[in-house]
Each structure stands twice: as C-alpha cells, then as structure tokens.
Amino acid sequence: MPLRPTGFIAGVRMWGVILTGLVAFCLFPSLESVEESLLEQYGFPIAGTETRCYTNHALSYDQAKRVPRWVIEHISKHKTLGNADRRHCKFRPDPSIPLMFSAVNEDYIGSGWSRGHMAPAGDNKFSIQAMAETFYLSNIVPQNYKNNAGFWNRMEMYCRELTERFEDVWIVSGPLTLPQTGDDGKKRVTYQVIGKGDVAVPSHLYKVILARRSRMSSEPLVLGAFVVPNDPIGFSHQLPEFQVHIEDLEKMSGLVFFPQVDKTKDLKNICDVDTCKLMGFDEFTLYITARKVHSARTLHRLEKVMSELRETGIEPDEYLVKLYKKKEEELVQQKQMEAREGRKPHSGV
C-alpha cells in the first residue's frame, strides 16, 4: 500500500504557530488584560494527558477511559535480548497516576477481557525495571484474550524480528473506539466499560511502526500503520490486510504520529521493503510450546505440554527437542535433590 503525500503536517505546523501565539497571549497578559488574568486565577482544568516517560517507553494517559491514548517505545536487537523474566513482574497501578483516575486489577478480574500490553514485556528483556514498568496499568487496555495471545502477539513478534534487519525500530500502539453504523444508517460510538473504574474497552487497536536501517544509512525510513479489531483474528488473515494510510489513522485517533518525520518526502512503505509476514500456525505453535517447556516446573507439567503438541500433529523441531531434554534433566535432578533432602516435591502442574 503506497504512502500518500499529504499537506497535513504543514497544516499542523501552521496551527501550532497560531496556538502557540494564543497560549503565549494567555500566559503573559498585558496589564490591561484584566479579564485574561481573572480567567486563569484559579487555574485551568488538568487533563493529565502530559507525556509520561519510563525506562524504555513513554505514554499519554486518558484519565476518563483509564487507558493510554498512545504508547511509544524504541527497540533494538540489544533490547530484546537479556535475562529479564516476566515471571518476576506483576500488574499494578501506575504510581504516577492519581488513584481516582487509575484502573486497578480488580477492574479486569472476571471481566472477560485480558490485560493487554501496548508496549510488550518481551521488548524489554535487557532490563527488569523496563519490563516491570510495562506491567503498569497505564500501559494496559482491555483486550480480547485470543487477540492478545494470538494475532497481536504475532504482530509484536514481527516487530522484534525487524531488529534483525533494522538497527532502530520505533513503535506507537494504542486503543481506538471507532464509530459503527447502526440499522438506521446512523453512526455511533459506543463501547463497553469494565470494573468499578469503568475502564473503556476499545473496539480496535492500532500500531504504527517506523524503522531505520542504520544510523549511517542513506536509505529512507520505512513506515507502516495498522488497525486491527479487538476480536479474535485467525491464522488465515495476513498483516497487510489491516494496513491503513497513516493520515487516515491520524484522523481516527486525533494524533499526529512521528511529527518530526516529513511524510511528504522519501518514506517507504514497510510492507514493500520488508515481508510484513507473521508467524504461521505451525511455527507459532512450536514457539508457544517452547515457552511452556521453558517455564515448566514439574515433570508432569513438562509431559503435558509435549502431549498437547503431539495432539496437534506438529513435529517438534531440533531446538524444541534439545530444550525438552535439557528441561527434563533439570527437573529429574530437582526431584532427586528434593527426595534426598526430604522436601515435598513441587506441586505445580
């Protein structure tokens, strides 16, 4: 899908100059501007949408909907490697968000919706702090379980795969509540809310990807914008089906993405330059099985994981076979040690 040239950025800049002048007029009134000084005497309303920065992501938060408006992250090959483990992280309210505007875990529990990361934990294996911060509920939206574990997960994996071919990758993700046309032909925006905090459930999710081959490269930047429904999406669907023009997403979201990039100049469509190909069913199943093998804490659980794989009819690859044997040896040694020490074996399944 080609990237359409647009004068939208120039328009934004023009309005930015005008608004800056208006703001300056309000903030620095002349002595004669009595009404203006009275207007701000007790302060203007605070929306809480200011940019909040963390170790490897930043976001703008919607205090009314209790979800982020946008979350930006930068990833590289280095950042996706390391020993940080999500098992040591817990979902919790962001300490920088006033509690009256924050979602809490109880809003999600029993709601039928998963806690979906916008900046994923897996992009931050280089730092346990960076990973833990992605579990702040300011980075989370109510997401369909199958979407979160399936198509969206595969999109995140594709972004990490890009770091094999691009030195720097920037990603902006967030929720959308888009209008739907009713039986009467009229458009309406309606959305479910969950929990006592009335956390807004988005109808769609978006992801904008900007990648640079290297800091010394003369190649153009590559860009892709995608909008996916917050519903289960099967393996028959491919990523390019959900690609949209960047200016269309900007209109939907009310946001200007990567404003320092001149989108009217030399900028390549990511799906023309790269594959935009997500993992297929077999490859994804082997990947998920490997993660389950790695996290298995008992021999019973390990065998159950491999039994589930056999039921799919998918043969384990060389990597999974080696991982299974290594894990089996570790768990056998652990069981023998527990027996010698008279400790009760781990009861996890």
KAQUILIN-V256021 format. One line per field, one symbol per residue. psi: psi as a letter, one per 40 degrees, with the letter a starting at -180 (. if undefined). burial: b if it has 9 or more other C-alpha atoms within 8 Angstrom, else e. A space follows every 50 residues. Layout:
psi=???
burial=???
This chain:
psi=hihhiieddddddddddddddddddddgiidegddddddedeiiiheeei hhiadeiiihhhddefiidihiihiidddeiaehheeeiihiiheehhde eiiiddddheeeiihhidhideefeehddddddeeheeeiihihddddec ddddddddddddedehdhhhhhiiiigiiihideeihihiiiiiidefhh hidiiihhhhihdideieiiiiihhihiifihhieehidddehiiddddd dddeihhgeehheeahhihdeddadfhihiddddddddddddddeheidd dddddddddddeehhhidddddddddddddddddddddddeeihihei.
burial=eebeeeeebeeeeeeeeeeeeeeeebeebeeeeeebbeeeeeeeeeeeee eeeeebbbbbbbbeebbbbbbbbbbbbebbbbebeeeebeebbbeebeee bbbbbebbeeeebbbbbbbbbebbbbbbebbbbbbbbbbbbbbbbbbbeb bbbbbbbbbbebbeebbbbbbbbbbbbeeebeeeeeeeeebeebbebbbb bbbbbbbbbbbbbeeeeeeebbbbbbbeebebbeeeebbeebbbbbeebb eeeeeeeeeeeebbeebbbbbeeeebebeeeeebbbeebbebbeebbbbe bbeebbeebbeeeeebeeebbebbeebbeebbeebeebbeeeeeeeeee
